[in-house]
């Protein structure tokens, strides 16, 4: 997700985009749960009309 946010993001870099990027960084560093990054990524993706499933992985 962080690679997509940095290199392939289709929309403008909004506050939700920045929050998602920070959440990914925090999760990769082990500082915050990965679920926080997932939620932030979904919120940012929806803002730019990128389809993502909000179903939690099994």
PQR file with spaces between the fields and no chain letter, atoms N, CA, C, O and H, PARSE charges and radii, in Angstrom:
ATOM       1  N    UNK     1       0.820   -1.192    0.000 -0.4000 1.5000
ATOM       2  CA   UNK     1       0.000    0.000    0.000 -0.0000 2.0000
ATOM       3  C    UNK     1       0.865    1.258    0.000  0.5500 1.7000
ATOM       4  O    UNK     1       0.571    2.223   -0.705 -0.5500 1.4000
ATOM       5  N    UNK     2       1.925    1.240    0.789 -0.4000 1.5000
ATOM       6  CA   UNK     2       2.760    2.448    0.832 -0.0000 2.0000
ATOM       7  C    UNK     2       3.420    2.715   -0.520  0.5500 1.7000
ATOM       8  O    UNK     2       3.564    3.871   -0.917 -0.5500 1.4000
ATOM       9  H    UNK     2       2.165    0.456    1.362  0.4000 1.0000
ATOM      10  N    UNK     3       3.822    1.662   -1.228 -0.4000 1.5000
ATOM      11  CA   UNK     3       4.399    1.840   -2.561 -0.0000 2.0000
ATOM      12  C    UNK     3       3.373    2.464   -3.502  0.5500 1.7000
ATOM      13  O    UNK     3       3.695    3.373   -4.268 -0.5500 1.4000
ATOM      14  H    UNK     3       3.705    0.723   -0.905  0.4000 1.0000
ATOM      15  N    UNK     4       2.147    1.977   -3.442 -0.4000 1.5000
ATOM      16  CA   UNK     4       1.083    2.528   -4.284 -0.0000 2.0000
ATOM      17  C    UNK     4       0.828    3.994   -3.939  0.5500 1.7000
ATOM      18  O    UNK     4       0.677    4.830   -4.829 -0.5500 1.4000
ATOM      19  H    UNK     4       1.885    1.239   -2.820  0.4000 1.0000
ATOM      20  N    UNK     5       0.782    4.296   -2.661 -0.4000 1.5000
ATOM      21  CA   UNK     5       0.559    5.677   -2.231 -0.0000 2.0000
ATOM      22  C    UNK     5       1.678    6.605   -2.709  0.5500 1.7000
ATOM      23  O    UNK     5       1.424    7.754   -3.072 -0.5500 1.4000
ATOM      24  H    UNK     5       0.905    3.616   -1.938  0.4000 1.0000
ATOM      25  N    UNK     6       2.899    6.111   -2.707 -0.4000 1.5000
ATOM      26  CA   UNK     6       4.040    6.937   -3.106 -0.0000 2.0000
ATOM      27  C    UNK     6       4.224    7.045   -4.615  0.5500 1.7000
ATOM      28  O    UNK     6       4.555    8.114   -5.128 -0.5500 1.4000
ATOM      29  H    UNK     6       3.105    5.178   -2.413  0.4000 1.0000
ATOM      30  N    UNK     7       4.012    5.949   -5.320 -0.4000 1.5000
ATOM      31  CA   UNK     7       4.429    5.898   -6.720 -0.0000 2.0000
ATOM      32  C    UNK     7       3.317    5.819   -7.755  0.5500 1.7000
ATOM      33  O    UNK     7       3.551    6.121   -8.925 -0.5500 1.4000
ATOM      34  H    UNK     7       3.743    5.081   -4.903  0.4000 1.0000
ATOM      35  N    UNK     8       2.129    5.427   -7.361 -0.4000 1.5000
ATOM      36  CA   UNK     8       1.075    5.202   -8.345 -0.0000 2.0000
ATOM      37  C    UNK     8      -0.239    5.883   -8.005  0.5500 1.7000
ATOM      38  O    UNK     8      -1.270    5.578   -8.604 -0.5500 1.4000
ATOM      39  H    UNK     8       1.939    5.182   -6.411  0.4000 1.0000
ATOM      40  N    UNK     9      -0.210    6.783   -7.068 -0.4000 1.5000
ATOM      41  CA   UNK     9      -1.458    7.394   -6.607 -0.0000 2.0000
ATOM      42  C    UNK     9      -2.102    8.195   -7.729  0.5500 1.7000
ATOM      43  O    UNK     9      -1.457    9.069   -8.308 -0.5500 1.4000
ATOM      44  H    UNK     9       0.628    7.031   -6.582  0.4000 1.0000
ATOM      45  N    UNK    10      -3.371    7.910   -8.050 -0.4000 1.5000
ATOM      46  CA   UNK    10      -4.008    8.560   -9.190 -0.0000 2.0000
ATOM      47  C    UNK    10      -4.578    9.951   -8.912  0.5500 1.7000
ATOM      48  O    UNK    10      -4.872   10.693   -9.850 -0.5500 1.4000
ATOM      49  H    UNK    10      -3.895    7.200   -7.580  0.4000 1.0000
ATOM      50  N    UNK    11      -4.733   10.301   -7.682 -0.4000 1.5000
ATOM      51  CA   UNK    11      -5.367   11.578   -7.363 -0.0000 2.0000
ATOM      52  C    UNK    11      -4.389   12.548   -6.733  0.5500 1.7000
ATOM      53  O    UNK    11      -3.184   12.304   -6.671 -0.5500 1.4000
ATOM      54  H    UNK    11      -4.494    9.699   -6.921  0.4000 1.0000
ATOM      55  N    UNK    12      -4.946   13.657   -6.267 -0.4000 1.5000
ATOM      56  CA   UNK    12      -4.090   14.630   -5.594 -0.0000 2.0000
ATOM      57  C    UNK    12      -3.710   14.102   -4.218  0.5500 1.7000
ATOM      58  O    UNK    12      -4.381   13.229   -3.666 -0.5500 1.4000
ATOM      59  H    UNK    12      -5.925   13.855   -6.318  0.4000 1.0000
ATOM      60  N    UNK    13      -2.669   14.622   -3.696 -0.4000 1.5000
ATOM      61  CA   UNK    13      -2.170   14.173   -2.393 -0.0000 2.0000
ATOM      62  C    UNK    13      -2.842   15.001   -1.299  0.5500 1.7000
ATOM      63  O    UNK    13      -2.332   16.028   -0.852 -0.5500 1.4000
ATOM      64  H    UNK    13      -2.124   15.331   -4.145  0.4000 1.0000
ATOM      65  N    UNK    14      -3.980   14.517   -0.902 -0.4000 1.5000
ATOM      66  CA   UNK    14      -4.848   15.200    0.056 -0.0000 2.0000
ATOM      67  C    UNK    14      -4.438   14.848    1.486  0.5500 1.7000
ATOM      68  O    UNK    14      -3.538   14.034    1.691 -0.5500 1.4000
ATOM      69  H    UNK    14      -4.395   13.683   -1.266  0.4000 1.0000
ATOM      70  N    UNK    15      -5.093   15.455    2.469 -0.4000 1.5000
ATOM      71  CA   UNK    15      -4.848   15.065    3.856 -0.0000 2.0000
ATOM      72  C    UNK    15      -5.099   13.569    4.095  0.5500 1.7000
ATOM      73  O    UNK    15      -4.358   12.941    4.852 -0.5500 1.4000
ATOM      74  H    UNK    15      -5.825   16.116    2.303  0.4000 1.0000
ATOM      75  N    UNK    16      -6.119   12.996    3.471 -0.4000 1.5000
ATOM      76  CA   UNK    16      -6.367   11.558    3.645 -0.0000 2.0000
ATOM      77  C    UNK    16      -5.225   10.736    3.056  0.5500 1.7000
ATOM      78  O    UNK    16      -4.853    9.702    3.612 -0.5500 1.4000
ATOM      79  H    UNK    16      -6.720   13.507    2.856  0.4000 1.0000
ATOM      80  N    UNK    17      -4.673   11.185    1.948 -0.4000 1.5000
ATOM      81  CA   UNK    17      -3.518   10.500    1.352 -0.0000 2.0000
ATOM      82  C    UNK    17      -2.341   10.546    2.326  0.5500 1.7000
ATOM      83  O    UNK    17      -1.692    9.528    2.569 -0.5500 1.4000
ATOM      84  H    UNK    17      -4.975   12.025    1.496  0.4000 1.0000
ATOM      85  N    UNK    18      -2.069   11.715    2.877 -0.4000 1.5000
ATOM      86  CA   UNK    18      -0.956   11.856    3.824 -0.0000 2.0000
ATOM      87  C    UNK    18      -1.187   11.014    5.073  0.5500 1.7000
ATOM      88  O    UNK    18      -0.246   10.413    5.592 -0.5500 1.4000
ATOM      89  H    UNK    18      -2.596   12.542    2.680  0.4000 1.0000
ATOM      90  N    UNK    19      -2.423   10.963    5.564 -0.4000 1.5000
ATOM      91  CA   UNK    19      -2.735   10.139    6.735 -0.0000 2.0000
ATOM      92  C    UNK    19      -2.498    8.666    6.434  0.5500 1.7000
ATOM      93  O    UNK    19      -1.964    7.939    7.271 -0.5500 1.4000
ATOM      94  H    UNK    19      -3.187   11.451    5.143  0.4000 1.0000
ATOM      95  N    UNK    20      -2.888    8.226    5.253 -0.4000 1.5000
ATOM      96  CA   UNK    20      -2.693    6.827    4.870 -0.0000 2.0000
ATOM      97  C    UNK    20      -1.209    6.500    4.763  0.5500 1.7000
ATOM      98  O    UNK    20      -0.770    5.443    5.216 -0.5500 1.4000
ATOM      99  H    UNK    20      -3.321    8.817    4.572  0.4000 1.0000
ATOM     100  N    UNK    21      -0.448    7.388    4.176 -0.4000 1.5000
ATOM     101  CA   UNK    21       0.988    7.168    4.048 -0.0000 2.0000
ATOM     102  C    UNK    21       1.646    7.095    5.423  0.5500 1.7000
ATOM     103  O    UNK    21       2.501    6.240    5.656 -0.5500 1.4000
ATOM     104  H    UNK    21      -0.805    8.246    3.808  0.4000 1.0000
ATOM     105  N    UNK    22       1.260    7.972    6.321 -0.4000 1.5000
ATOM     106  CA   UNK    22       1.811    7.945    7.678 -0.0000 2.0000
ATOM     107  C    UNK    22       1.394    6.671    8.406  0.5500 1.7000
ATOM     108  O    UNK    22       2.202    6.067    9.111 -0.5500 1.4000
ATOM     109  H    UNK    22       0.565    8.666    6.131  0.4000 1.0000
ATOM     110  N    UNK    23       0.148    6.262    8.239 -0.4000 1.5000
ATOM     111  CA   UNK    23      -0.333    5.042    8.889 -0.0000 2.0000
ATOM     112  C    UNK    23       0.428    3.820    8.381  0.5500 1.7000
ATOM     113  O    UNK    23       0.750    2.923    9.160 -0.5500 1.4000
ATOM     114  H    UNK    23      -0.509    6.752    7.666  0.4000 1.0000
ATOM     115  N    UNK    24       0.718    3.781    7.083 -0.4000 1.5000
ATOM     116  CA   UNK    24       1.517    2.678    6.529 -0.0000 2.0000
ATOM     117  C    UNK    24       2.921    2.688    7.124  0.5500 1.7000
ATOM     118  O    UNK    24       3.448    1.645    7.511 -0.5500 1.4000
ATOM     119  H    UNK    24       0.458    4.510    6.450  0.4000 1.0000
ATOM     120  N    UNK    25       3.515    3.859    7.192 -0.4000 1.5000
ATOM     121  CA   UNK    25       4.853    3.985    7.772 -0.0000 2.0000
ATOM     122  C    UNK    25       4.849    3.498    9.225  0.5500 1.7000
ATOM     123  O    UNK    25       5.740    2.756    9.636 -0.5500 1.4000
ATOM     124  H    UNK    25       3.088    4.707    6.877  0.4000 1.0000
ATOM     125  N    UNK    26       3.853    3.916    9.990 -0.4000 1.5000
ATOM     126  CA   UNK    26       3.758    3.511   11.394 -0.0000 2.0000
ATOM     127  C    UNK    26       3.582    2.005   11.533  0.5500 1.7000
ATOM     128  O    UNK    26       4.161    1.390   12.428 -0.5500 1.4000
ATOM     129  H    UNK    26       3.129    4.519    9.655  0.4000 1.0000
ATOM     130  N    UNK    27       2.784    1.409   10.651 -0.4000 1.5000
ATOM     131  CA   UNK    27       2.562   -0.039   10.704 -0.0000 2.0000
ATOM     132  C    UNK    27       3.839   -0.791   10.339  0.5500 1.7000
ATOM     133  O    UNK    27       4.189   -1.775   10.990 -0.5500 1.4000
ATOM     134  H    UNK    27       2.313    1.908    9.924  0.4000 1.0000
ATOM     135  N    UNK    28       4.535   -0.330    9.302 -0.4000 1.5000
ATOM     136  CA   UNK    28       5.781   -0.993    8.901 -0.0000 2.0000
ATOM     137  C    UNK    28       6.849   -0.886    9.983  0.5500 1.7000
ATOM     138  O    UNK    28       7.682   -1.781   10.129 -0.5500 1.4000
ATOM     139  H    UNK    28       4.251    0.470    8.773  0.4000 1.0000
ATOM     140  N    UNK    29       6.827    0.200   10.733 -0.4000 1.5000
ATOM     141  CA   UNK    29       7.783    0.393   11.820 -0.0000 2.0000
ATOM     142  C    UNK    29       7.388   -0.382   13.073  0.5500 1.7000
ATOM     143  O    UNK    29       8.168   -0.476   14.020 -0.5500 1.4000
ATOM     144  H    UNK    29       6.151    0.927   10.614  0.4000 1.0000
ATOM     145  N    UNK    30       6.177   -0.937   13.079 -0.4000 1.5000
ATOM     146  CA   UNK    30       5.704   -1.671   14.242 -0.0000 2.0000
ATOM     147  C    UNK    30       5.148   -0.790   15.337  0.5500 1.7000
ATOM     148  O    UNK    30       4.924   -1.246   16.459 -0.5500 1.4000
ATOM     149  H    UNK    30       5.543   -0.860   12.309  0.4000 1.0000
ATOM     150  N    UNK    31       4.923    0.478   15.014 -0.4000 1.5000
ATOM     151  CA   UNK    31       4.424    1.420   16.017 -0.0000 2.0000
ATOM     152  C    UNK    31       2.911    1.413   16.162  0.5500 1.7000
ATOM     153  O    UNK    31       2.387    1.750   17.224 -0.5500 1.4000
ATOM     154  H    UNK    31       5.104    0.849   14.103  0.4000 1.0000
ATOM     155  N    UNK    32       2.205    1.033   15.107 -0.4000 1.5000
ATOM     156  CA   UNK    32       0.738    1.022   15.120 -0.0000 2.0000
ATOM     157  C    UNK    32       0.256   -0.245   14.421  0.5500 1.7000
ATOM     158  O    UNK    32       0.991   -0.831   13.626 -0.5500 1.4000
ATOM     159  H    UNK    32       2.630    0.760   14.244  0.4000 1.0000
ATOM     160  N    UNK    33      -0.973   -0.670   14.710 -0.4000 1.5000
ATOM     161  CA   UNK    33      -1.504   -1.877   14.061 -0.0000 2.0000
ATOM     162  C    UNK    33      -1.689   -1.695   12.552  0.5500 1.7000
ATOM     163  O    UNK    33      -2.003   -0.604   12.076 -0.5500 1.4000
ATOM     164  H    UNK    33      -1.570   -0.194   15.356  0.4000 1.0000
ATOM     165  N    UNK    34      -1.490   -2.772   11.825 -0.4000 1.5000
ATOM     166  CA   UNK    34      -1.682   -2.755   10.373 -0.0000 2.0000
ATOM     167  C    UNK    34      -3.122   -2.399   10.011  0.5500 1.7000
ATOM     168  O    UNK    34      -3.367   -1.810    8.958 -0.5500 1.4000
ATOM     169  H    UNK    34      -1.235   -3.658   12.211  0.4000 1.0000
ATOM     170  N    UNK    35      -4.067   -2.747   10.866 -0.4000 1.5000
ATOM     171  CA   UNK    35      -5.470   -2.440   10.582 -0.0000 2.0000
ATOM     172  C    UNK    35      -5.690   -0.932   10.487  0.5500 1.7000
ATOM     173  O    UNK    35      -6.542   -0.483    9.720 -0.5500 1.4000
ATOM     174  H    UNK    35      -3.868   -3.225   11.722  0.4000 1.0000
ATOM     175  N    UNK    36      -4.946   -0.154   11.245 -0.4000 1.5000
ATOM     176  CA   UNK    36      -5.049    1.309   11.133 -0.0000 2.0000
ATOM     177  C    UNK    36      -4.636    1.763    9.738  0.5500 1.7000
ATOM     178  O    UNK    36      -5.283    2.624    9.140 -0.5500 1.4000
ATOM     179  H    UNK    36      -4.254   -0.519   11.868  0.4000 1.0000
ATOM     180  N    UNK    37      -3.561    1.182    9.227 -0.4000 1.5000
ATOM     181  CA   UNK    37      -3.091    1.529    7.883 -0.0000 2.0000
ATOM     182  C    UNK    37      -4.118    1.109    6.846  0.5500 1.7000
ATOM     183  O    UNK    37      -4.372    1.838    5.887 -0.5500 1.4000
ATOM     184  H    UNK    37      -3.036    0.483    9.713  0.4000 1.0000
ATOM     185  N    UNK    38      -4.699   -0.043    7.030 -0.4000 1.5000
ATOM     186  CA   UNK    38      -5.718   -0.535    6.096 -0.0000 2.0000
ATOM     187  C    UNK    38      -6.900    0.424    6.034  0.5500 1.7000
ATOM     188  O    UNK    38      -7.357    0.788    4.951 -0.5500 1.4000
ATOM     189  H    UNK    38      -4.492   -0.636    7.808  0.4000 1.0000
ATOM     190  N    UNK    39      -7.388    0.828    7.196 -0.4000 1.5000
ATOM     191  CA   UNK    39      -8.533    1.751    7.238 -0.0000 2.0000
ATOM     192  C    UNK    39      -8.194    3.093    6.586  0.5500 1.7000
ATOM     193  O    UNK    39      -9.000    3.650    5.841 -0.5500 1.4000
ATOM     194  H    UNK    39      -7.016    0.532    8.076  0.4000 1.0000
ATOM     195  N    UNK    40      -7.013    3.596    6.870 -0.4000 1.5000
ATOM     196  CA   UNK    40      -6.601    4.881    6.299 -0.0000 2.0000
ATOM     197  C    UNK    40      -6.439    4.777    4.786  0.5500 1.7000
ATOM     198  O    UNK    40      -6.808    5.697    4.055 -0.5500 1.4000
ATOM     199  H    UNK    40      -6.358    3.143    7.475  0.4000 1.0000
ATOM     200  N    UNK    41      -5.888    3.659    4.315 -0.4000 1.5000
ATOM     201  CA   UNK    41      -5.725    3.461    2.875 -0.0000 2.0000
ATOM     202  C    UNK    41      -7.079    3.399    2.184  0.5500 1.7000
ATOM     203  O    UNK    41      -7.268    4.009    1.131 -0.5500 1.4000
ATOM     204  H    UNK    41      -5.588    2.912    4.908  0.4000 1.0000
ATOM     205  N    UNK    42      -8.017    2.670    2.765 -0.4000 1.5000
ATOM     206  CA   UNK    42      -9.360    2.559    2.180 -0.0000 2.0000
ATOM     207  C    UNK    42     -10.017    3.933    2.102  0.5500 1.7000
ATOM     208  O    UNK    42     -10.627    4.270    1.087 -0.5500 1.4000
ATOM     209  H    UNK    42      -7.863    2.175    3.620  0.4000 1.0000
ATOM     210  N    UNK    43      -9.901    4.722    3.154 -0.4000 1.5000
ATOM     211  CA   UNK    43     -10.502    6.065    3.153 -0.0000 2.0000
ATOM     212  C    UNK    43      -9.887    6.939    2.064  0.5500 1.7000
ATOM     213  O    UNK    43     -10.602    7.656    1.364 -0.5500 1.4000
ATOM     214  H    UNK    43      -9.406    4.448    3.979  0.4000 1.0000
ATOM     215  N    UNK    44      -8.576    6.884    1.920 -0.4000 1.5000
ATOM     216  CA   UNK    44      -7.913    7.685    0.890 -0.0000 2.0000
ATOM     217  C    UNK    44      -8.287    7.194   -0.504  0.5500 1.7000
ATOM     218  O    UNK    44      -8.515    8.000   -1.406 -0.5500 1.4000
ATOM     219  H    UNK    44      -7.995    6.301    2.489  0.4000 1.0000
ATOM     220  N    UNK    45      -8.352    5.888   -0.684 -0.4000 1.5000
ATOM     221  CA   UNK    45      -8.700    5.323   -1.992 -0.0000 2.0000
ATOM     222  C    UNK    45     -10.117    5.706   -2.400  0.5500 1.7000
ATOM     223  O    UNK    45     -10.363    6.047   -3.557 -0.5500 1.4000
ATOM     224  H    UNK    45      -8.168    5.233    0.049  0.4000 1.0000
ATOM     225  N    UNK    46     -11.022    5.653   -1.478 -0.4000 1.5000
ATOM     226  CA   UNK    46     -12.406    6.031   -1.790 -0.0000 2.0000
ATOM     227  C    UNK    46     -12.501    7.494   -2.205  0.5500 1.7000
ATOM     228  O    UNK    46     -13.309    7.856   -3.060 -0.5500 1.4000
ATOM     229  H    UNK    46     -10.822    5.376   -0.538  0.4000 1.0000
ATOM     230  N    UNK    47     -11.682    8.313   -1.605 -0.4000 1.5000
ATOM     231  CA   UNK    47     -11.696    9.743   -1.919 -0.0000 2.0000
ATOM     232  C    UNK    47     -11.363   10.001   -3.394  0.5500 1.7000
ATOM     233  O    UNK    47     -11.864   10.958   -3.984 -0.5500 1.4000
ATOM     234  H    UNK    47     -11.025    8.019   -0.911  0.4000 1.0000
ATOM     235  N    UNK    48     -10.526    9.154   -3.985 -0.4000 1.5000
ATOM     236  CA   UNK    48     -10.138    9.331   -5.393 -0.0000 2.0000
ATOM     237  C    UNK    48     -10.783    8.280   -6.292  0.5500 1.7000
ATOM     238  O    UNK    48     -10.337    8.045   -7.415 -0.5500 1.4000
ATOM     239  H    UNK    48     -10.119    8.376   -3.506  0.4000 1.0000
ATOM     240  N    UNK    49     -11.844    7.653   -5.778 -0.4000 1.5000
ATOM     241  CA   UNK    49     -12.627    6.675   -6.547 -0.0000 2.0000
ATOM     242  C    UNK    49     -11.836    5.463   -7.011  0.5500 1.7000
ATOM     243  O    UNK    49     -12.056    4.957   -8.112 -0.5500 1.4000
ATOM     244  H    UNK    49     -12.207    7.844   -4.866  0.4000 1.0000
ATOM     245  N    UNK    50     -10.916    4.996   -6.176 -0.4000 1.5000
ATOM     246  CA   UNK    50     -10.215    3.741   -6.422 -0.0000 2.0000
ATOM     247  C    UNK    50     -10.967    2.671   -5.648  0.5500 1.7000
ATOM     248  O    UNK    50     -11.171    2.795   -4.441 -0.5500 1.4000
ATOM     249  H    UNK    50     -10.737    5.407   -5.282  0.4000 1.0000
ATOM     250  N    UNK    51     -11.381    1.612   -6.350 -0.4000 1.5000
ATOM     251  CA   UNK    51     -12.140    0.560   -5.690 -0.0000 2.0000
ATOM     252  C    UNK    51     -11.222   -0.292   -4.831  0.5500 1.7000
ATOM     253  O    UNK    51     -10.201   -0.797   -5.298 -0.5500 1.4000
ATOM     254  H    UNK    51     -11.215    1.511   -7.331  0.4000 1.0000
ATOM     255  N    UNK    52     -11.598   -0.443   -3.577 -0.4000 1.5000
ATOM     256  CA   UNK    52     -10.955   -1.394   -2.673 -0.0000 2.0000
ATOM     257  C    UNK    52     -12.052   -2.034   -1.850  0.5500 1.7000
ATOM     258  O    UNK    52     -13.043   -1.390   -1.507 -0.5500 1.4000
ATOM     259  H    UNK    52     -12.428   -0.032   -3.198  0.4000 1.0000
ATOM     260  N    UNK    53     -11.871   -3.281   -1.541 -0.4000 1.5000
ATOM     261  CA   UNK    53     -12.836   -3.984   -0.702 -0.0000 2.0000
ATOM     262  C    UNK    53     -12.606   -3.587    0.747  0.5500 1.7000
ATOM     263  O    UNK    53     -11.466   -3.475    1.196 -0.5500 1.4000
ATOM     264  H    UNK    53     -11.065   -3.804   -1.819  0.4000 1.0000
ATOM     265  N    UNK    54     -13.688   -3.379    1.471 -0.4000 1.5000
ATOM     266  CA   UNK    54     -13.530   -3.073    2.891 -0.0000 2.0000
ATOM     267  C    UNK    54     -13.706   -4.312    3.754  0.5500 1.7000
ATOM     268  O    UNK    54     -13.770   -4.211    4.979 -0.5500 1.4000
ATOM     269  H    UNK    54     -14.615   -3.471    1.107  0.4000 1.0000
ATOM     270  N    UNK    55     -13.785   -5.498    3.118 -0.4000 1.5000
ATOM     271  CA   UNK    55     -13.852   -6.743    3.877 -0.0000 2.0000
ATOM     272  C    UNK    55     -12.468   -7.054    4.413  0.5500 1.7000
ATOM     273  O    UNK    55     -11.475   -6.980    3.689 -0.5500 1.4000
ATOM     274  H    UNK    55     -13.733   -5.580    2.123  0.4000 1.0000
ATOM     275  N    UNK    56     -12.414   -7.399    5.677 -0.4000 1.5000
ATOM     276  CA   UNK    56     -11.137   -7.750    6.289 -0.0000 2.0000
ATOM     277  C    UNK    56     -10.619   -9.045    5.681  0.5500 1.7000
ATOM     278  O    UNK    56     -11.401   -9.943    5.368 -0.5500 1.4000
ATOM     279  H    UNK    56     -13.221   -7.459    6.265  0.4000 1.0000
ATOM     280  N    UNK    57      -9.308   -9.145    5.514 -0.4000 1.5000
ATOM     281  CA   UNK    57      -8.755  -10.383    4.972 -0.0000 2.0000
ATOM     282  C    UNK    57      -9.008  -11.547    5.917  0.5500 1.7000
ATOM     283  O    UNK    57      -9.048  -11.378    7.136 -0.5500 1.4000
ATOM     284  H    UNK    57      -8.673   -8.416    5.769  0.4000 1.0000
ATOM     285  N    UNK    58      -9.175  -12.710    5.349 -0.4000 1.5000
ATOM     286  CA   UNK    58      -9.463  -13.909    6.159 -0.0000 2.0000
ATOM     287  C    UNK    58      -8.226  -14.423    6.832  0.5500 1.7000
ATOM     288  O    UNK    58      -8.284  -15.421    7.550 -0.5500 1.4000
ATOM     289  H    UNK    58      -9.143  -12.848    4.359  0.4000 1.0000
